[in-house]
Amino acid sequence: MSGTAALPTRAPETGKWAAVRALAPWCVPAAALAVAVLVLRAVPIDRVGSLGLVDVLPAAFYVAVAGLTVSFVGELLLGPHPRPAVLMLHLLVLVVLLHGAASIAEPLPRFVPAWLHVGFADYIARTGGTLPELDARFSWPGFFALAAMATRAAGLSDAIPLLAWTPVALNLLFVAVVYRLARAFAVERRGAWLTAWLFVPANWVGQDYFAPQGVNYLFYLVVLATLVVWFRPSRLDRVRRRAQADATVHIVRPRAWRRLGLPQSPLLYESEPAVAAGPARAGLMVLVLVVFAASTASHQLTPVAILLAVAALVACRRFPIGALPVALVVIMAGYVSYLTVAYWSGHLDDMFGTFGQIGRTVQSGVGDRVQGDRGHLLVLQVRQVFAVAVWAAAAVGVWWRLRRRRGDLALFVLAGAPFLLLFVQSYGGEVLLRVYTFALPFMLVLAVGLILPPGWTSRPVARAVVAGLLSLAMTGAFLLARYGNESFERVRPADLTAVEWLYGNATPGVTFVALTSNLPWRFRDVEQYRYTPLGEDLGPDSLPAIEAAMRANPRGAYLILTEGQYALAEGFLGKPPGWGTDIERQVASSGRFRLVYDRDGAKIFVLDPSRR
């Protein structure tokens, strides 16, 4: 069924109550947005503790989100004809409230890496070139080149104005493609809307900030949506292939299905591809190749995820052009072989050292990341439970579909293909997070099928209650999983002011030394200074290591100490409370350093010339 399920209708209301019921779904999102923005702007952000924003969010914010959820579910499931414009308004507000909460509450854009990416884009805009010897990400400069072009075209001096609202903009684009993907899997409109709605809190991983991975995730969704919508084999082709397979394994297949408690032909509900003329299909295929080439030039992992998904579709006969994976391999191999030599010539172990070692990959993504204070450990537990819950619900959704002969092999394949990344590399311990993100849209389609199965018409109130409670539970988990680390993921104004003082006073060529990398530095003139974050290398006696790092550069060095660095060390690296302030006290009392800057808790030292 491709349309909207028909629900029982009631006699139309008249008078003022009919007007109230018609206008309320429009007013609730506006009221929720107004209330949430007001309370978020008043949040005492300096009081954020080990649970992040959850420590300071007032009850009014939760009430606003709950009211928005109830309104959306009511419009979607309790009326005979949900209005798309109303549902879109609810989705827009939900994305702003969840993915824009930090942008509203905090004075500066969050995530230190986003500020670094501003510096990369600034370098390309100023020089027209890249510096692959400086940072590995310059070997995949596509995103930074695009950002440089966009900022200069908009008349901006740099990309800092884009940082705060990039997550909101990207998630709005994600939601649009996720809705189209859900519809492509024969999910009726109500189910597709619910899938898009649940995607907003389920996408907690935080890979949607000003970085290559956010734009590349959009590339990933666009490529797979194009293939699924327009290039799936028709029903007639599938029947012919199934008949050929049945003739080959006519004994084994029924026995295998019976052992699993499944019918002989459980894949009878696969949808038909959208109709497109030959030139249109050719244009769509060119689009796929161009988007894949752009992804290859801007990210290390996403092209691999696209390739694995396409190859899996071809292997399962759910994509008719078997040469496409070969073309994608040629594009990716050609780029890596010729345009990333500066990186892979010295990092072959990073690229292939964990190939096939799934145990080592999982350990680096789970066991090695379990550190930090109690709040951070709780955030990690919530994230793990969240991911496992989504995967478990999707697994039940697969079983349910197969039992009722409503299976869709393409959907199953795309939900499982990202797990093949575990055999490729650990990606710095983040590959499990990326697996979750790449599989998420397809997992949610399977999970939503348990609430709104194809052709459902019964018990709309019960289904609405389940959908609403699930949405509220996911939203609560999202706030902790996404913003639980805000004590060290936010950028503090005092830290930025100190860095700006450095750029205004330091001579090009000097070294900036810090205890950790949690500083909004390198956002301009990235090639003119050296940066040395010491981090976990610091032992109980830190002064010799600090002094050695500063003396390593004959041109001079500055030591910058800020509260943001201390928060990362204690919350994420597991350093004891007071670790940073103890080091600061040692530096100040050692007589080896001279204080040149002291403002709002941030301090900058240079080596005392008399001790040289």
N, C-alpha and C positions, 0 to 999 in steps of 0.2 A: 504494500500500500504506500503510495507516495503522497497522498493528500493528508489533510488533517482529520483526525478521528471525529466522528459525529457524536456529540454528547446529547443527552436528553435536554430538551428545551422547555422553558417555562413561558407562561403568558407574559408578554412585555409589560413592564411597569409604566405607569404614567405619572405625570405631575412632577413635584419637586424631588421625589425620591429617585425617579429615573434620571433627572439631571445630576443629582449628587453621585449616583453610581457611574454615570458617564464621565464626570469630571474628576472624580477621586483618583483614578489611576494616573491622571496627568499631574495632579497636585502633589501626590505622595513623593515622587522622585525629587521634585523641586524643594519640598519641605525637608526631606532627608538630606539633600545636598547642603541647604542653607544651615541646618542645625549642625551637621558634621563639620563644615568649614569653620563655623564660629567657635566650636569647642576645640577643634584642632589648632586653630591659631592662638588659643589661650593656653595650650598645653605647656606646663613647665618643663621644657625639654632638658634643662640642666639636671633635673631630678631622675632622669632615666637610669634605671639600675640594671641588674643582671638579667632581667626578663625583657629588656628593651621597651618599646612603646607600650606594651601591656602594663607596665608599672604606672604609667601616667595617663592613659586614656580614660576619660570620664565616662560615666554610665550613659550620658546622653548620646555618645557616639554609637554605643552598642544598640541603643534604642532606635537610632536613625537607621542603622543597617538592618535591624530586625524588621522595622516597619517597611523598608524597601523590599525585603525578601517576601514578606507576607503579601504585599501588593502585587509583586511580580507573579508569585505562584497563583494567586487568585485570578489575575487576568489571564494567565496561561491555561489553567486547568479547570476553573469553575465557571467559565463563561462559554457560550456556544461558539463564539467567533472571536478569538484573541486578536487584538489589533497590532499588527507589526510595528507601527510607529510607537505605540505605547511600550511594547516590549523593548524596542531599541533604546528608548529613553531610559528605562530602568537599567539596562545593561551599561549604558554610558555612565550613569551615575555610580553604579557599582564599581566599575573600573576606576573612576576618579577617587572614590572613597577608599578602596583597598590599595591600589597600586600608586595612588597619589597622596596617601596619608602622610608619608614622611616629607614630601615636597611641600605640603601645606603647613605642617607643624614645625619644620626645621628651617633655620635661616639660610642654610647653604645646601646645595645638592649633595646627596650622600654618595658613598663609595669612593675611596681614594683612587682605585684604578680608572674611574671615569675621568678624573682630573689628569691623570697621566695620558689618557687617550686624546685629551684636548691638546696636550703638548705635541703628540705625534702628528695630529692634523695640522697644528700650527707650523711645524717644521716643513711639512710638504707644501703648505700654502706659501711659505716664505721662500723656499729654495727650489721647489719643483722636483725634488729628489727624495730618496729614502736613505736610511742608515741601518742596513741589515747587520752591520758589525756592532751596533749599539744595543739593539734589542731584537729578539727573535721575531716579534710581531711585525717588524718592518719587512720581513720576508713575505708577509701576506698583507700588503698595504691597501687592499681594495677599499675597505671601510674608511680608513683614514683619508684616502684620496677623495672619496665621496664627501666626507665631512668637510674637508678643506675647500672643495669646490662649492658646497652649499653655504658655508659661512661667508666666503668671499662674495658669492652671488647675492647674499642677503645683506651685504654691507656690514657684517659683523667683524670685529677685530679678532675674535676667537670663538670657540664653540661653547664657552661656559654657559651662555644663556640657553643652550639646548639641553643641558644636563638634567634639570629638575623634572621636566615633563616627558622625557624620552620613554620611561616605562609606561606611562599612560597612553602615549601615541602608539607604541608598539603593541600593547595589549589590545587596543581597539582593532588594530589590523589583524592580530592573531584571532580574535573572536570572530571576525567576519569570515576568515578562511575556515575556521573550525566549524562554523555553522554550515558552510557549503560542503565540507567534507562529510558531516553527519547526514546531510540530505542525500549525498551521493551513495550512501550505504542503505538506501531505501528506508531511512528513518523519517517518519512523518514530521510535519512542521513543529508540532508541540515538542516532540522528543528532541529535535534539532535545537530548538530554543533552549530547552533545559540543559542540553549538552554544552552549549555556548555559555550559559549562565554558570554552571558548575566549573567550567574551565577557569573562570576568573579567580576563585579562591584556590583551585587546585594547582595553579601555576605559581607556586610559592618560591621556586628555586632561586629567583633573583638574577636570571641571565638576560634580563630585558633592559638593563641600564645602557648608558652610552658606551657601547662596546661592539665589536664585530659579531659576537655570538647572538645578540638580539636580532640584528638584521638578517643574519644567516638562518636563524630559526624561521623567520618569515619566508626566506627562500625555500627552506625545507618543506614548509607547509604548502607553498604555492606549487612547487614541482609535483608533490604527491597528489594534491588536489587536481591538478591538470591531468595527470595520468589516470586517476580513478574516475573522474567525471567524464572524460572524453575518449579514453583509450581502452576501456575494459572490453573484453570479448563479449559478443552478444550472447543471448540465451541459446540461440541455435548452435553457435560454435561450441558452447560449453556442453550442450547435450551430445553433440557428435563426439567430442573428446571423451566425455564420460562413458559413452557406449564403447569406444575403443578400449578404454581402460578396463571396463567391466569384462570385455571379451578376453582380456589378458589375465586378469586376476579375479575371475568370477567365483573362485572358491575362497580365496584368502580374505577378500574385502568384507563379505557378509559376516564371516566369523569374527573378524576384528571388531566390526561395529557391535556385534552382539556382546562381546566381552566388555565393551565400554558402556553397554546399555543404550546404544544409539541405533536409530533406524538405518536402513541400508543406504538411503540417499538423503543425508542431512543438509545438503547445500542447495536447497530448492528456492531460496528466497533472495538470491543475488540480483541486484538491480541491473537494469539495462544502461549502457553508456548513453550520454547525451548525443543528440544528432548534430553532426558537423560535416560540412562538405569537405571534399578533398583539399582544396586550398586552405581552408580554415584549419584542418588537422595538420597540414604541413607548417602553417604559421605557429600553431601551438607547440609543435615539436621543436621548431627553431627557438621559441620562447624558453622551453625546457633547457635546451643546450646553452643558451645565453645566460640564464639564471644560474645554471650549474657552473659555468665558467666564472661568473662573478663570485660565486661562493668559493670556488677553488682559489681565487686570488685574494680572498679576504679572511679565510678561516682554515685551521688545520683539520678539525674534526667533522664539521657539518658535511663536507663533500663525501666523506667516507660513509656517514649515515645515509645520505641520499643514495649512494651507490649500492649499499647493502639492501636497502628497501626495494630499489628497482630490480636488482638481481633476484631477490626473493620472489617478487611478483612474476618475473619471467620464469623462474624455476617451477613455480606453482601454476603456470599457464593462466595467469590472470593479467598478463600484459602481452600483447601480440608481437611486439617488435623486439626480437631477441638480440638485435645488434646494438640496442641502446646502451646496455651495460658496458659493452666493448668500447663504444664511443666515449662514455664517461671515464673509463679507465685511461684511455688515450689522453683525454684532456687533463686529467689529474696527474698522470705520470709525466706528461710533457711539462706541465708547470713546475712540479716538484724537482724534476731533473735539471731544468735549466734556470729557473728563477729563484730557487731557494738554496742554492749551493752554499751560500755564506752561512746558512744555518745548519743544514744536515751534514756538511763536511766535518763538523766538530761535535755533532749531537746524535750520532747514529744509535747510540744506546738509548737515548731518550725516546727516539722514534720507534725502535724495534726491540728494545730490551725486554719488554713485558709481552711481546707477541705470543699468544697461545697460553700464557701463564695466568689463567683465570683466577687461581687462588691468590696469587700475588696482587692482581688487580683489585680483587674484592678487599683484600687486607688493607691496601693503600687507600681505598675509598671508604672503609668503615672503621677497622681497628686502629689505623694510624691517625685518624681524625678525632678519636675520642680522647680529648684533652680539654683543659680549660677549667673555669670555675663551675660551680653547681648550676648556675643559670644556663651557661652554654651547654652543659651536658644535658640539661632538660630539653633545650631547643633541639639538640641532635636526636634525642629520643622521640620527640614529637615528629620530627621530619621522617624518621625511619618508620614510625607507626603509620604516618600519613601515606607514605609511598606503598607500604605493604598492604594497607587497607584498599587503596585504589587497585592494586594488582589483584588482590583476592576477589574484589567485587567483579573485576573484568573476567577473571577465570570462571566464576560462577555464571557470568553472562555468556561465555562461550558454551559452557555445558548446557545452559538453558536453551540457547538457540539451536544447538545440534539436536537436542531431545525433541524439539518441535519442528525440525526440518526447516529452520529459518537461518541456517548458518550462511556466512559470507566469508569465503576463504580469503579474499583480498583483505578484508578487515582483520581477520585473524593474523595474517602474515605481517601486516603493517604494525600491529600491536606487538608482535614478537621480534621483528627484525632488529630493533635497536639493541636487544640484548646480545647480539653478535658483536657489538662494540667491545664487550668484555674480553673477547679473545684478541683484540687488536692492540690496545695499549691502555695504560691506566690514566693517561691524560692528567698527570699531576695529582692523582687521587680524586679527580672530579668526575670520572667517567660514569659512575653510578647516578650522579645527579643529572648528567646529560641523557643517560638511558631513560630515566624517568620522564624527562622533558620531551624527548623525541617520541616516546610511546604514549604520552598522556592523551592526546585527542582521541586516539583509537580505543584506549582503555576506557575513557569516559563514555564513548558511544556504546560499548559493551555493557558498562555498568548502568547507564540510563535505561537500557533495554529491559532491565529487571523492574524498573518503576513504570515505564510506559512502553510495554511490549507492542509490536506491530499489531494494529487492528484493535487496540484496547478501546473499550467504551464504558466499562463497568466501574463502579466505586470511585468516581472522580474525587470525592472529598477525602477518602482514605489515601489516595495517591498524592493529593495535594499536601496532606499532612506529612507524609513520608518525605516528599520532595523538599518541603520547607524545613523540616528538622534536619535533613541531610545537609542542606545548604547552610543553615546556621552553624552546624557542627564543623563543617569545612571552613567556614569563615573564621570561627574562633581559633581553629588550628592554624589557619593561614597567618593570623596576626602574630602568633608566637613563632611559627616557622620562618616567616619572612622578616619580622622586625624584632625577633628575640635577641639579636646581636647588636642592637642599635647603640649600645654603650660604646662600641668601638667601630661600628660601620658608619656612623654619622661623622660629618666633618665639622669641627669646632671652629667658630670664628677666631678664637685666639690663636689656633694653630695656623690658620690661613694668614692672619696678620703678621705672624712671625716669619712665615715663608716669604711673604711679599717684602718684608724688611730685608731679608737676605738678598732677594733679587735686586733690590734698590741699592744695596751697599757692598755686596761681594764682588770682587774682581773676577771676570771670566777665567775659567781654568782651575779655580779652587775646588776643594771637596766639601760637600755637606755631609756630615756624619750625624747619624741618629741611632737611637736605641732599637727602634723597629721601623718598618716601612710605612707605618700608619700615619702618613703626612700628606697633605695636598700639595706635593711638590712636583716638579718636572712638567708643569702645565704650560711653561713657556721657556724659550731658549734651551730646549732640552739637550742640545749638543754642546752647550758652552760650559757646563759644570759637571763635576763628578759626584756621584751619590753613593754613600756607603751606609746602608742600614745594618746594624750588627746583630740584633735579634737574639736567636737562640745560642749564638756563639759566645755570649757573655756569661761568664761564670760568677762565682761569689766575689772574686776580686776583679772588678770590671775596669778599673782605672788603667792598667797597663794596655789592655786591648783597645780602649778608647784612644789613649795617647798614641799608640802605634798606628792606628788608622788615620789619625790627624797628621802625624809626622810623615806618613807615606807620600804625601804630595808636597814637593818643595815650594809650590806656589802658595801654599797656605790651606787652612781648613777652618770650618766652623762646626761647632757641636750644637745641635738644636735639641732641646728637651721640652716636651709638651705632654699635656695630660692625655691626649689622644693616643700617644705611644704607650703610655702606662696602661691605659684601658685595654689595648690589644694584648699586651704582654700578660696581664693578669687574667683577662676574660677568655682569650683564645689560646695563648701559648702555655698557660698553666703556671705562670710565675706567681710567687706568693704575694699576698696583699702588701702594699707598700714598697714593692720591689723598685719601681721607678723613682719614687721619692727618696729612697735610700741611696740610689746611685747619684741622684742629683745632689744630695747632701755631701756625698763623698767628693764629688767633683768640686763643689763650692769650697769645701774645707781643705782640699789637698794642697792648695798653693801653686798648682801647676797650670791653672786655667784662669783666665780673666773674663769676667762677666761684661758683655757689651750690649745686651738687650734683656729686659725684664718687664713683661707686661701681661696681666691677666693669667698668670700661671705658666706662661711660656717663657723660656730662658734660652739665650744663645751665648756660647762661650767661644773664646779663641785660646790658643796656647799662650801662656805667659811668656813674652819675649825674653825675660830675664832667666828663664829655665831652659832655654834652647841649648 
